[in-house]
Amino acid sequence: GLEVKSKYSSKLRYFTSPKTPQVFFTILMDKVMNGNAYLDIIVELNEEGMKHLDDVNKLSFTPEENTLIKEKTKVRQSYLHYAHKATHPVTTEQLKNFTDYIYSEISHTPLKTIFLKIESFLSGL
């Protein structure tokens, strides 16, 4: 149910749920495009979501989820990279099926459950 919300450039995409735009996925592809074969997938909070950061930090995350949680304090004013996963290397085969690869990296990792926990909390406000 995620939608492409906006794009900064050809190397960056935001995917958000219509019911909770305060939390979204950011896919950074610049390191794939420049030949380093890195893909960054981020569970991000916008400025509105950051207003609830103290409560988000109180959510129960598993040890596996906690390994991906990177920013639990306000580092910037308008966004927060709450959870982050870098994948390396991205192979030629994965690039051929890039959408499937990104879907797999989200749905088969703790990024999905982190996102869903935050989304559930924020949608209940």
DAQUIDA-V818239 format. One record per backbone hydrogen bond with DSSP energy under -1.0 kcal/mol. CO is the residue of the C=O (numbers start at 1). NH is the residue of the N-H. If there is no record, write none. Layout:
BEGIN
co={CO/CO}
nh={NH/NH}
END
This chain:
BEGIN
co={3/6/9/11/13/14/15/16/20/22/24/25/26/27/28/29/30/31/31/32/37/39/40/41/42/43/44/45/46/49/50/52/53/56/62/63/65/68/80/80/82/82/83/85/87/91/92/93/95/97/98/99/100/101/102/103/104/106/106/109/110/111/112/113/114/115/116/117/118/119/122}
nh={16/14/12/29/27/5/25/3/23/46/44/15/42/13/40/33/34/36/37/35/90/87/28/85/26/83/24/80/50/52/53/56/57/59/66/67/68/84/45/82/70/71/43/41/39/95/96/97/98/101/102/103/104/105/106/107/108/109/112/112/114/115/116/117/118/119/120/121/122/123/125}
END
